Amino acid sequence: MNRVHIKTYGCQMNERDSEAVAAMLRARGYRIVGSEDDCDVLLLNTCSVRDAAEQKAIGKAGNVLARKKKNPDFVLGILGCMAQNRGAALLDQLPDVDLIVGTQKFHQVPDYLDNLRAARDAGVPLGETIVDIAEEPGSQNTIRDHELVDRQVNAFVSIQQGCNMDCAFCIVPKTRGDERSRPMDDIVAECRSLAAKGVKEVTLLGQIVTSYGRRDYVHTGGITPFVQLLERVQAIDGIERIRFTSPHPRGFKQDLVEAYGRLPKLCGYVHLPMQSGSDRILRAMNRPYTRERYREIVDALRAVRPDMYFSTDVIVGFPGETDDDFAQTRDLFEACNYDMAYVFKYSIRTGTPAATMAGQVSEEKKEERNQVLLDVLRQNSERRNATLVGTVEEVLVEGPDKTGKRFTGRTRGNRVCIFEADARLIGSLALLKITRASVSSLYGELVLSGVADATEPTLPA
């Protein structure tokens, strides 16, 4: 019972948690396998942001449990946000699940699997489901191990867990707990270790990443702890690019805006959640900014870097959203000219204030508004990408694309690029002349300087 497959649902935070669990299990002697068909243990790391995400994971678990009837030694575990949100109540639907582990207990998974394996080896029935969703002080410091693949050039680094914002629509404070930041020295040491292993780009992760360290470190000369951390990562030899997600508009003080002008490794790409362009709806959401303040942040960032790329989150159909409220959202959405956006139809999350608000919007109206913004986004992306044709962009060469025939990388603006190259360029910053663009990708030819012609791709074995 040592072959483990981890299936991850949801956000980059979940991806990072799964990677850390995989690294901890491998250190304990478990094998991490790429297919659930080959595993003895299947761990589902789940998401609770929307009800559909939970139902998808529950459906998957229900299907997998049929395998357990044929093989009683097969182990199924549910980890993460849905485990935290529902806890033992999951057993009403999934009584044969072996393990339910919440967001502050990922580091306990190896011990729990050891216990299950010892029971099986002793011929003892597995017995009652292990359920652990308790809070644990210091748990934010346990997401530090990495499961790097060969020649991996980018990595996620968890710097902060939890959220104190209490947005009316969001269940994250329940599933992730209060804000908790990791020590800055530990984060910097982790980034140095990644650089030593060939990682060139790090993405700093947190539920509200811009709130990092606000209770643990002093502001120095008007510089917030988060920007202090950016400065220290900037100084690490080998790290060539820095990104972060997800921030909150409230965190974009002047020091962070100015950081984009003075920290060359900080990529000119910002994920800036808007949620709504209506002040009335923003107040109902408990989002502490106005549409005017949001636009000021966008304009200030573009003043520092005119070529800044922006993505956002928007919720359509929040309770009470009128046609006028949505028109204001569309107006701001168009004005900000996003390159990428995650547009969500409001989903009731039991236990949040919005779940019981009056004025719930029909599914038909949500779908209509959702499509309107997606159409605007498509036009924006096509227009922005078209302007890049003929330009030369810096790309970080990541490796073969999905077809295995060409290579892929990203620009500093986080645009996916496809091109022919040589495997020895993996991990290099290269110049790419853009020759063609689609809605989601750029295509080009390397502008080679000081290296041999690499127009014929040589793929790694």
N, C-alpha and C positions, 0 to 999 in steps of 0.2 A: 504493500500500500504506500509506495513512495513516488508514484508518478502523478504530478499535479498539473492541472490546467486551470488558469484563471481567466474568466470571461468578464470583461469590464463594460459597464454601461455608464453613460453620462460624460462628465466634464474632464478637463485635464487634471484636476485635483484627484479624481478617481483613478485616472491612468497612473499618476504618480504613486498613489497609495498601493495600487496593484503591483507596481514595479518593486516597491519597497518590500511588500510581503513576499514576492517571488525571490528577492535577494536573501531575505531572512530564511526562507525555506531551503534554498539551495545551500546556504551555510550550515544548515542542520542535516544535510544529507539527502534531501528530497530532489527529485528530478523534475524540472519544469518542462512540460511537453507542449507542443504547439497545437495539438488537436485534442478536442474533448473525447474523441473516439479512442484515443490511446491512453487515457488517464484512469487512475484508480480513485482520484479525488478531484471533484469539480467544485471550484469556488466561484460563486457569482458575486462580483462586487457591484453593488446596485446604486441606483439614482432615485431620488424622491422629488425632484424639482417639479415634475408634472405627474399627474395620476397615470397617464399613459406609460410613462417610464416604469412605474411600479408594476403595472399590469403586465407589461412585456416581460419583466423579470419573473413574476409569479407564473406566467404561462410557460416560460422556459423551464422553471424549476418543476412544474407539474409534469411536463413532458419527460424530463430527465428521471423523475422518480420511477417511471416504468422500468427503467434499467435496474433500479435498486431491487425491484421485485425478483428479477432474474439473478441478481448478484447481491446478496445481503451485505457483502463486505464493501461494496461501493459506497463512497462517502460524498455527500452533498452538503456544502456549506453556503450560507448566505451572509455576505459581509456588507458593510458600508451603510449608506444613508437609509435605505429601506429597512435594513435590520435595526438601525437605531430608531427609526420612526415607529415601526410596528412591533418590534420585539417578539415576545412569546405569542402575541396574537397571530403571527404568521402560521403558527402550528394549527390554527383552525382550518386553514386552507391546505397547508403542507405538513401534515403530521409526521411524516417520515424524514424530514430534514434533520441532519445530524448536528449542525453547527450554525448558530446565529450570533454574529459578532458585530458590534457597533463601531462607530467611527473613532472612538478613543481607545480601541482594544486591538487594532491590527497587529501589534507586536506580540499579542498572545496567541495568534493563530498557530505558530509552530508548536508551542506547548500543548495546545488542545489537540492537534493532529497526532502528536506523539502519544498522548493519552489514549486516543481512539485506536491507534495502531497497536499499542501495548495490550489493550483489552482484546483486540481481535487475535493477536498472537497467542494470548493466554486462553483463547476459546471462550472468553466471557462475552455475552451479548452486549452490544453497544449501549443499550439502555436508554435513559432519557436524553433528550436533546440538550446540548450545551448551549446556554443562552447567556451572553455577557454583553450588556449594553450600558454598563455603569460608567460614570465619569471617572477619569483618572488624571490627577494633577501631573503635569509634565509630559502628557502623551504627545504633545506637539513636537517633542524632541526625538520621537522614535521613528519618524519618517525621514531617514537619512541614508539608508542603504540603497545602492543602485544595481540594477541588473542590466548592464550595458551589453549591447550586441557588438559584434566585431566591427571596428572602425566607425562606431557611432560618433557623430560630430555635434549633436545637440542633446540637451538634457533638461528635465524639469527639476527645480530645487524648491522644496516646500519651505517657506519662511514663516508662515502664520496660519493658524487654524481658527475657525469659529467666526462669529459675526454678532455684533451688538446693535445692528441697525434697526431691526424689527420692522422691516417693510411689510405692509399689510398683506401682500400676496405670497410671502416667501416662508418656506418651512425650514430653511437652512439653519436659523438659530436653534431650532429643535434638534435637527439631525447632526449639527456640527458643534453645538455648544457656544460658550462665550469666547470672545477674542483671546487668543493665546499666542504669543510670539516666541520664536526660538532665539537663543543667544546669537548676537551678531557674529561673534568670533567663530561659533560653530558653523554658521552659514558660509562664511568666508573660507574656512578650512575645507568645507565640502566642495566649494567651487574650485579651490586650488587643486584638490584631489582629482576632480573631473578634468581639469585642464591637463594635468599630468598624464591622464589616460587618453588624451587626444580630443576631448570635447572642446569645441570652438564657440558654441553658443549656448547660453543658459537662459531659461525662462523662469523667473521667480514667481512662485505661486502662493496665493492666499485667497480666502473667501473675500476679504476686503484688504487687498495687498497694500494699499496706500496707508492703511491704519497701522502698519507694522511698527511695533516698539513704542507706540505713543505713551504707554504707561510705564515703560521700562527704561527709556533713555531720554536725556534732556535734549531740547533743541539747542544747537550750537550755532551761534551767529545767524539765527533765522533759518537754519537748515534742519528739516525734520529728520527723525530717525530713518525713515524709508530712503530719503535722498542720501543720507550718510552711508547707508548700506550700498546704494548704487555706486557711490564714489569708491568704496572699498573694492567692490567687484570690478569696477573699471580699472583698478590698479593691478589686477591679477594678470601676470604674463600668461599668454596662451589663450585666454578668453578674448575673443574678437567681437562678439556681439552679445548684447543684453536685451532681453524682453521681459515683460511682466504682465500678469493677469491674475484675477480681475480687480480692477481698481473701482473706486467710487468717485463721482464728480466732486464730492466734498474734499477729497484728498489732493486735488490739483491746485495747491497753493502756488505762489509765485516761485518758490524754490524748485518745485518739480517742473514747472513750465521752463524755467531757465536752464534746468539740467539738460534739456534736449539741445540746447545751444552750446553747452560746454563739456558734455561727456560724449566723445565721438563714438564710443562703443554702444551707446544707447540707441537702438534702432528707431528710425522715424516712423513708428507705427504705434497707434494708441487704440486700445479697446476702451471705449467710454460709454458705459450703459446709460441710455437716455430713458427708457421705459415708457415715457409719454411726453408729448409736447404741449400738453394742457396743464396749466398751473393748478386748475381745480382737481384734476385727476392725480397730479403729483402729490397734492396735499392729502387726498384720500389714500394714496399709496404709502404715505408717510416717507416720502422722498424729500430730504431737506435742501432743495434747490428749486429755482424757477427756470422756466424756459429761457429767460433772458440771461441768467447766470450761466446756464449750460452753453448757450451760444457764445458768451464771453470767453469761456474756457477754450472752445474750438478755435475761435479767432485768435486768441493769445498763442495757442500752440502753432497755428499756421503762420503767425507773425515771426516766430522763432525758426520754424522750418516750413517754408512755403510748400514743399513737396510732401508734407506729412500725410500718411495714410490713416484712415479712421475706420473702425468697425464699431458696432453698437449692439445693444439688446433693446428690443421694443416689445411691449405687451399690448395687443389689441383686444378690445372687448372686456376691459376691466369693468367691474360693476359700476353702473351709472354713466359709462362713457356714451356721450351723445354723438350725433353726427358732427356737431360743431367741435367737440373735443377731439374727435378723430381728424377733422380737417386741420386743426392746429398741429396735431402730431405729424400729419403728412407734410404740412408746410415746413416744419422744423427738419423733418427727415430729408426733404429735398434740399433745403438750404445748407445743411451740413455736408451734403454730397458724399455719402459714405461709400467706401470701397467694398465693404462686407457688412452684413447685418444678420443677426439671429432674431427673426420675427416670430413671436410666440402668440398663439391664441390663449387667452386667459384660461387657466385650469384651476378649478376649485381644489384647494388643499385643506382638508379637514384640520381644524385646530388653528387656522390663521384667521385674523380679523376679517379679511375680504370674503371668506367663505359664507358668512352670514349677512353680508351687506345687501341692501335692497338694490334693485335695478340690474339684476343679472342679465347679461346680454345673450341673445339667442346664438346658437351655433352657426346659423346661416349668416348672421351679421358679422360674427367673428371671422368666418371664412372669407367673406367679401372684403373686409378690411385687410385681412392678412394678404390677400392676393394683390390688392392695390399697392401695398408697400413692397412686395416682392417684385412687382413689375417696375416700380421706380428703381429698386436696387439693381435689377438686371440692366436697365438702361444706363445707370451710373457706372456699373462695372464695365460694360461694353465701351462706354465713352472714355473712361480713364485708361483702360487697357489699350484702346486704339491710339491714344496719344503717346504710348510708349514704343510703338512700332518705329524702328529706325534709331532709337536711342540705345545707349550702352548702359547696362545695369550691373552692379556688383552682385554676384550670387555666391552663396556658400554651397559648394558641391556636396550633396548628402549621400548619393549612391544611385544604384540603378532605379529606374522608374518601375511602375507596376508590371510593365510588359517585359522588363529585363533586357530590352533592346537599346534603350537610351538611358540617359542619366537625368536626375532631377535635383533641384536646389531651390532656394528661396531668395528673393531680393530682400534688401533691408526693409522694404515696405510690406514684406510678408506675402508677396505674390509668388505662386508656384511657377517654376520654369522647367521646361523640358528641352533637352539638347543632347547632342552627341559629344562624347568626351572619352577620356582615358581613365581607367580605374585608379591610377596613381594620383589623380587630382582630387579624390575624395578627401574632404576636410580642408580643401583649399578655398580661398576667396578668389574668384575668377571674374573676369569681365565678360559679359554676354551681350552681343548685339541682338536686339529683339527684331525678329523678322515677321512674326505672325502673332495674333492674339485671339483668344476666345474669351467667353465670359469669365471663366475661372482660371485660365492658365495662359502663360506666355511661352512662346517658342523662339529659339534663337540659335546663334552660332557663337562659339567661344572666340573671344579676341585674345589670341595667344601672344604672350610676351615672355621671352626667355625660356620657353619650353618647346619641345618638338611638336610638330603637327599632330593633332589628336582627332582629326575628322573621322577616322575609322574607330568606332567604339571597341574598347577592349574590356569586357565585363569580368568581374571577379568570378572565380570558380565557385 
